[in-house]
């Protein structure tokens, strides 16, 4: 009897799965053997993550509910039910976040690092605060009254504000707001008398002087609060003739989106909270009362101060890649053999150097590149502009719809256009998320094409924080595919028949089905089957069903999914042969790797695509094979290490909850720590034979 694999009980809701991921991030703050400020950093990361979640995902669900769209998701939950469950989980997460915060702040006190109220500092420190307030704070404050002639003001997304309830001498009630200036540091560092470090929050200093701003009135109550607004972009690409202008208009609307969350400190009076809820049109479940400083993302700046390094991870410098004894003559080295890069363990510099060399090399005729997210001062963008100045044909696909990088990408697009680059914005209705660079070079034997393909963005900053693979190749078939790919993006070319590349939305999903079906067939033929897939997210229902089919057939499926996972492992008769684990650590796990045992004829693919509907059906993505045996073995060893990790790994149970993998007396294995050691050990000291440079050593750990 066939089993209906579409039943909601076989799936986990996307939003609740994401909240569980953020909870795993937050719980790193409770790992005592991590450096103290790194634990605080996980608190800040989880706070930043939650902001974006409300701005996009919760806002989207609210819009669906208000539009009457209550169609159940794959787990059978309507929009209203999802919002109710999200509120319960998010409220619990906020409480845990502040428990960690206050615990870690208390731990800092043993190192003479203190957060103080204005009322608790010494007389000398109070004088220091007074001077700072008069000279720096007071000139930029703007009290905003609310009355019949001055309506409820617009309060910016994620801005920190103070609500004040006032009384006149005649006992008339008045309401006012003060926005805590974002142009000033959130915390004020004071001189300690015995070498200690003392910090005071800016909003506390302002509140201590509020009586001066409302002379003639008495303060009944005042409370800091913060609003999170709907920040998703709405762009009608079919109707617009200028995508850049349309997105710029949408960015302005984003700043004025409707409120979706109110964070507020509790007070003895309920009036201000009720007043804000009414004017912001929020429900009780949308209000988050927290006893502590609002907006814990300030911790990023706090941790980044000089002198705080002693409580952070020891610095790690990305190493020179094992396969590149020198960065000189990159073209010759790539032509000699494909080169595998593993960031951030190995440096991203060769990728930057490739574009920079191409910009200056008189034999280079053209450079083509996709840009999804780039750094604020991108050396790659600068090199592309320089290449155009040097008369080369430069084509850059800049994805204007990269969420929260739209403004940055518009700036870069205009800069590239001014330099003479041909800038394109992708295909209507599809985000271009692929990571590919093509360099066309005229050599003695004719035209030669050099290609870089990766799982992560061309961002030299995040390449030090995100784990990704990259491949440098001069393989002619890769080069032909790259040319055909860019022709599809820049013109009206028909989709090509690729030699090596697999492209979404034109075949990647179907190719994944074929690869999984082949493993199923091998099992039925008695040859066994094994799939290992590492990704950020797995929520596409048809893809999950395909994994369920593989499990039912007896294929062993090991999934390493950092974030959202809608699949439930270990369900009898459905997913008994599937394991799911998530690794949280110093670096953000970002690779997309897909391995298929193929009855001994192993195949391994890298990709820009996660297994989500948007990646498979609504984005331009690329998947590409890794073909050199040494590279396959190297990545396999890395995957084995991830599956053995008992330091940063969390294993999913069939009910959707996660438990941390523990060593139970065995040797502790951290995939990230092991890879750092591997990269250091294999950084070229001198030129050595390729196979010796590639030989994995981390299997023993």
N, C-alpha and C positions, 0 to 999 in steps of 0.2 A: 504494500500500500504506500503510495507516494505521500510525502509530508508537505503541507502547505508552508513554504518558507517565507511567506509574506506576513505571517501572524505578528502582531505588534509585540507580543511577549518575547520575541526573539531579538528585539532591537532596543537600543538605548537612545533616548532623546538627545539630539545634538547639543542643546543648550545646557542640559544637566550634565552631560559628559564633559563639556568645556569647564563648567564650574568645578567638577572633580579634578580636572587637570590643574586649574588654578589653586585648588586646595593642596595638591601635591607640591606645587611651587611654594606655597605659603609654609607648609610643614617643614621645608628645609630650614626654616628659621628656628626650628626646635632641635636641630642636630648639633649636639654640644661639641663635637670635635671639629666643627667648622669654625673659622675665624669669626670673631664677634661681629665685626661690621659686615662680613659677607652674609651672616644670618639676617642682619638688618636690611641688606640689599634685597634679599628674597621677599621681605615684607614690602619693600618699595616696588619691586617688580609685580607682585601680586596686586598691589593697589593700582598701579598703572594699567595692568591687564584688565582689571575690573572696570575701570573708567571706560576703556574702549568697548568692553562688552556691553555696558549700558548704552553708550552712545550709538552703537550700531545694532547689536542683536536684540536687546530689549526694546529699543526704539522701533525696530522693524516689527516685532511682535505686537507692540501697542498699536502701530498703524494698521496691522492686519486685523486686529480685534475691532478697532474703530470702523474699519471698512466692512465689517461683518464677515470676514474670511475666517472661518473656524474649521477648515478642513484639517483632519488629524494628520500628524506627522507619522513617520515610520513606526514610532513607538505608541501610536494611538492617542496622542495628546493634542487637544485643540489649543488655539492660541491663548485662550483664557486660562486653561489648565496649566500650560507651560509657564505663564506669568506668575501664577500662584505658587508653583513649585520652585521657580527661580527665586521668588521673594524669600521663601523659607530658607533655601540653601544660602542665598547671599547674605541674609541677616546673620545666620550662624557663622559664616565665613568672616564677616566684619567683626564680630565679637572675638573670634579666635585671633584675628589680626592684631587687635589692640592688646590682647593678653600677651602675645609675643612681643609687641612693641614695648610695653611697660616692663616686662621681664628683662628685655635686653638693655633698656635704658638704665635699669637698676644695676645690671651687670657692669655697665660702663662706669658707674660711680666708683667702683673699686680702683679704677685707673684715673680718678680725679677728673672725670668728664661729667658735667652736671647740666641738666635743664632746670631752670628756675623760673618761678613767677616773679613779676616785677616787685611784688610785695616782699619777696624773700631774699633779695640781693642785699649786699652791704651798702653802706652809705656812699662809699666811693664809687661803687658800681652804679648806684642810682644816679649819681651826678653824671657819669659817663652816658647813661641812657638818656638823661634829660638833654644833654648836649646833642646827642644823635637825633633825638626827636625834633628839637627846635631847628636844626640845620638841614636834616635830610628827609624826615618823615612829614612833618607838618606842612611844608610847602606843596606837597603833592596830594594831600588829602582833599576830598570833595564830599562833604556831607550832602545827602540827597533826601529832602523832605518828601513825604507822601501826604497829599491832601487833595481837596477838590480841584485845585488849579495845577497840581503837580501829581500826575497819576503814577501808579506803580512803575518804577523804572525798569528798563531792560538791564538784566544782570548777566554778564557774559558767561558762556560755558566754562565750567571748571574754575571760575574765579572765586576767590575767598572773600566773603563779605561779613559785615557785622550788622545785625538788625537791632534797633534801639527803640524801646517804648518809653515815651516821655510824658510828663504832665506839666501843664502851665500852672501859674499861681491860682487860676480859677478851677483847677482840677480837670481841665480839658485834656483829652488824650491826643497825643501826637505820635507819629511813626516816622522814623528816618533810617537811612542806610548809609554805611560807609564801606566803600570797596577797599580791601587791603591791597595796597599798590603792588602789582606784580613786577614793577620795575626795580623794586628793592628786594634784597635778600630776605628770605622767609624767617631767618633766625639771625640774632645779633650776638656776636662773640664778644664777651667782656674780659677784661683783664682780671686774672685771679691773683689773690694776695699771696698764695703759697704755691704758685705754679699750676694750680688747677685751671681747667678750661670750663667756663661758665657760658651757657647759651640761654637767651630769652627769645620767645617767639614775638614776631612783629605785631601780630594781632593783639597780644597781651599788652604790649606797650601802647598801642593805639587805644585800647579799652581803658587803660589807666589814665588817659588824658581826654576821654570823651566828654567829661563834664565841662572842659574848656571850650569844646566845639558847639555846645548848646547852652550858652549862658542864658540865665533867666528861666531855664527849664530844669526840672528835676528828672533824673533817670530812674525809671521804675524797673526796667529789665533790659539786658542786652545779651546778645548771643551770637557767636560766629556760626555761619552756615555756608554751604557750598551747593551749587546746582550743577547737575549733569544734564546736557541737552542732546536731543536727537541730532546726530552729526553725519548721517548717511547722505550721500550725494544722490540727487535725482537728475539724470541727464537723459533727454530723449534724443538718442543719436540718429534715429531715422528722420527726425524733423529738422535737425540743425544743419547749417551750412558751414559753420565754423566751430569745431569741437572745442578748441582752446577757449574761445570767448564764452561758450556755453558752460564750460566747467568753471571758469572764473566767476560767472554769475552764480553758479550753484555754491561755490565756496563762500560767497557773501551770505547766501541764505543759510548755509550750515551754521554760521555763528549765531543765528537767531532762531534755531530750531526749538521746538517745544521741549519743556522740561520733562525728564523721565525719572529723575532721582533727586531727592533733597537729603543732604547730610547736615546734621545740626547737633550742637552740643545740648544736652538736656539742661533745663532750668526749672526753678520752682514754679514758674508761671507757664501756662499753656498758650497764652494769647499769641505770642509771636510765631510759634510753630503753626498754630491754626491759621493765622493771617497769611503766612507764606504758602501753606497748603492750598488755601482758597484761591489766592491770586495766581499761583502756578498751576492750578487745576490738577493737583496730585491727590492720590488716595493714600490711606494710612499705610499700606504695604510699600509705598514708594518712599517713605520717610525712614531714614537711618539715623537713629540717635546714638552718638558715640561719645563716651566720656574720655576725651583726649584730643590732641591736635588733629584738625581735619587735614585731609590731603597728605597722606604719608609719602607721596612721591617727593616731598622735600628732602627725604633721606638720601636721594641720589647726590644732591649737592652737598649734604652734610658729610657723606662718606668720601666725597671727592676732595675735601679740604686738605691742604698740606699738613703733614704730621699725622694723618690718620692711617698711613700705609702699614703701620705696625700691627693693626688689627684686621688686615685684609690678606687675601691670598698673596703668597710670594709671586712677584711678577713673572709672567711667562712670555718669552719672545718667540713668535712663530719661527721655525727653523728653515734653513735653506732646504728645499725639497731633496729627498733622497736620490731622485733621478736626474738632478741638475747640478753637476759639479761646479758649474759657473753659469752666470747669467749672460756671459758674452756669447755672441753668435747663436742666439736663440733659434733662429730659422734653421741653421745647420743641425742643431741638436734635435729639433722636432722632426726634421726630415729623416734623421737617422732612425728614430723610433718614437712611438707614442709615449707621452709622459703623463703619468697619473699624479695629481696633486690632492692633498688631503688637508683642508683648512679647518681650524686655525693652527693645527699642529705644525703644518708646513706653511710657509709664507705665501701670501697672495701676490707678492711682488712680481713674480714671473708673468702673471696675467697683465698687470699694469705695464711691465716692461715690454711685453709683446706689442701692445698698442702704441707705446711711446716709440719703440724702435720702428714700427711700421710708419709712424708719422714722419720720421726723419729719413728713412731709407729711400733713396732715389729710385730703387727698383720696384718699390711697392706702388701699384696702380690704384688700388681701391681698398677701403676698409668698410665693412658693414657690421653693425652691432645692434643688439636689442638692449634697451636700458629700462629696467622696471623700477628699481630703487637704487639711487647712487648717493654717495656721501655729500655733505654740505660743501666741500671744496674738492670736488672729485678730480684726481689726476687723470683719470680716463677721459672725462669730458674735455679737460684741457688739452689732452693729446689729440683727440678727435678734431677739435677746433684748429689746432696747429697743423694737423694733416691737411685740412681744407685750405689753410693759408698757404701750404706748400704745393697746392695744385692737385692734390689727390682727390679721387672720387670718394666722398664720405657719405654713407647712408646710416642714419641713426633712427631706430624705431624707439621713440620715447613714449612710454605708456602713461598718458595723462591721468588715467583713472586708478593709479596705484594708491590705495586708500591711505589718507593722511600724509602722503608724499606728493599730492597733486600740485601744491604751490611750488614746491622745490623743483618738480619736473617741468613745470611751465617756465621757470627761470632758466633751466638748462636748455630747454628746447629753443627758447629765443636766442640764447647765447650761441648755440650751434648754428641756427639759421643765419645770424649776423656774420658768422665766420665763413659762411658759404656751404655748409653741410646741407644735404637733402634730408630733411626731418619728416618722418611719417609717424602717424599716430595709430597705426594698427588697423584692424578690420572692424567695421561697424558691428556693434553688439557683442564684441569679444575683447576681453582684456588679453594683451600679449604678455604672457608670464614666462615664456621660454628664455633661456640664457645661452646665447650663442654669439660668437664673433667670427667673422670671416676676413682674412687678409689675402688679397690677390697680388701676387708678386711675379714679375717677369724675370726669368732666370735663363741661363744659357741653353738649357734643354727645352725651354718654352714656359708657358704660364704655369705657376705652381700656386695651389691654394692651401692656406694654413687655417686651421679651425680650432677654436676653443669652445668647449661645451661644458656646462656646469649644472649643479643642482641648486646653486645659490646665486644671489644677486651680484652685480658688478659694483660692489660697495666695499671700498678698501677699509672702512671703519668696522662694519659688521663682520667682515671676513676674519676679524680677530676675536669675535665672540660667538659666531655661528659655525657649526660643524657642517662642512660640505665637501663634496668631491668635485674635481674638475679634470678634464681630459684635454691635452694638447695633441693635435694630430695633423699630419700632412697626407694622410691616406686620401687617394684620389676620389674614392667613392664618397667619403665624408664631405670632401670639397664640392663635388657635384651636387650632393644633397643640400649643402648649405646655400649654394647659389640658387638652386630651385626654390628653397624655402624663402629666401629674401625676395625672389621674384613674385611669389604668391602674396607676400605682405605689401610690396611696393607697387604692384601693378594689377592687371586683371588676368594673370596667368592661371591656367587650369591647375588644380592640385596635381602634383607630379607623382610618379611611382618612385618612391625613395629606394635607394640601395641599402642604407643603414638606418636613417632616422625614422622615427615613428612620430606622427604629429597628431595632436588633438586640436580641434574636435573631429579630425578626419582620419580616424583609424586607431587611435591609441587604445580606446576602450575595447575595440574588437580584437586588437592584438593581445591585450591582457587576457581576454576570454580564451583566445586560442592557446596561449601559454599555459593557462590553468587547466583547460580541457586536455591538453597533451599530458600533463602530470596525471590526471584522472585515468587517461587511457593506459599510461604506463603501469599504473597500479593494477588495473584490470587484466593486464597482460602478465602480471606477476613480477614486474621489474621494480616496483616500489616508486614512491613519489615524495618529493620534498620541496616546499616553497618557503623561502625566507623573504619577508618584505619589511623594509624599514621606511617609515614615512612620518609626516607630521599629523595627518588626519585621515581617518577612514570612516566615511559616513554615507557614501553612495550605496543605496539599497541594492541595486542589481549586482554591484561588485561584492557586497557582503554575501548576497545569496550565492554567488559563484564560489566564494571561499567555503560557504556551508556545504555546497555540493562536493567540493574537493574533500572536505573532512568526512562527509558521509561515505565517499568512495574509498577512504583509507589513506588519503594523502596527508602527510604530516605538514602542518602549516604553522610556522613561527612568525608572529607579527610583532614588530617593534614600533609602536605608535606613540609618539611623544604626547600628543594632545587629545583631540576629539576622537573617540572610537565608538561607533554605534553597534559594533559586533559584540555578542556575548559568547565567550569561550566556555567550553566544558558543559554544554547542554547535551544531555543524553540523546543520542540518535541524531544530533544536529551538528554539534561543534566539539565533540569529544577530542578530536585530533588537532585542535587549534589552541595555541597559547598566545596571550597578549601581554606585553610588558611595555612600560614607559620608563625612560631614563631621564632623570632630572639632575643637573649638575652645574658645574662652574660655567660650562658653555651651553648654548642653546642647541639642542640636537635638531639638525635641519636637513640632513641627507635624505634623498629618496633613492632607495636601492631595492631592486627586485631580482631575486635569485631563484632559478629553477634547476633542479637536479637533472632533469631530462635523461633519466636512465644512464647516467654516467657521462653524457655529452653536455656538460653543464653550460648554461647560458646565464649571463648576468647583465642587467641593464641599470643605467643611472637615468634619472629624470628630473625635470623641474616640477613634475605633477604629483600631487597627492591623490588619494582615491576618494575624491569628492565629486559630486555632480558638476559643480562649477568648473573644476579642473578638466574633467573628461568631456564635458559637453558645451561649456560656455567660455573657455579660454583657449588661447593658442599656447600649447605646451609641446615640449619635445621629450622623447625618450630615445636613448641611444645605447648600443651594445658596448660592452667592454670585451675586447677580443684577445689581448695578449695574455697568455696563460699566467705569467707572473703577476699581472694586474688582477686577474680573477682570483688567484690564490691570496693575494694581499687583501682584497676586499672581503673574501670569505673568512679569513682569519679575524678581520675586524668584526664581522657579523657574529662569529662564534664568541668573541669577547663580549659583545653586547648581550648575548644570550646567557653568558656566565656571570654577568655583572651582579654583585651582591652588595654594592655600596650605594649607587644612585638609582637602581632599578626598582620599579613597583610592578607587581604582578596582578593582573585583573582576575577577579573571581567571577563565577557565572552570574552572580547577582549584580554585576557592574561595579562593585566596590574594588578598591585596590589595597593590597598589603605590600609593605616594603619587603623586598628580598633581603634576607639576612644570611650571614656566613655560618652561623651556628658552629663556631669553632674552626671552620675551614679557613683557608687563606682568603683574605679580602681581595676582591677583584673589582677594580674600577676601570671601566672602558676608557674614560677620559684621562685618568692618571696614567694608565698604561700607554695610551697613544702619545702623550707628552714625552714619556720616557723613550718610546720607540723613535719619535722624531728627532730627539736630541742624540740618541745613539747612532742614528743613520744619517744625520746631517753630514754632507760630504766634507771630509778632511782633505782628501786628495782623490784624484780620479781613480775609480776602481771598476772592475767588470760589472756590467749591468745586473746580472743575476745575483751577484753578491750584495749589491746595493738594495735589491728588492727582497732579499731573504727575510721572512717574518721572524721576529724573535719573541713576540708577545704571547705566543701560545702557551708558554710555560707558566704564565702568571695566573 
